[in-house]
């Protein structure tokens, strides 16, 4: 069975996010007043596996080993078929 996987990666609360700060400053220069800007990375791919729990286990391992830095990132895994 083919599963669609989406991994959303964001900085943990309290981590400095220079990208968000730059976006807020640029929007302010354009006349838009925004606060609490946040950014996330979304990675999507497909996996072929027999069951969803195996996909979740493998994707969690991917996140821990390569896709994000667990010290500074939080991540959310969404699996659909």
Secondary structure by P-SEA (a helix, b strand, c coil): cbbbbbbbbbcccccccaaaaaaaaaaaaacccccbbbbbbbbbbccccccaaaaaaaaaaaaaccccccccccbbbbbcc
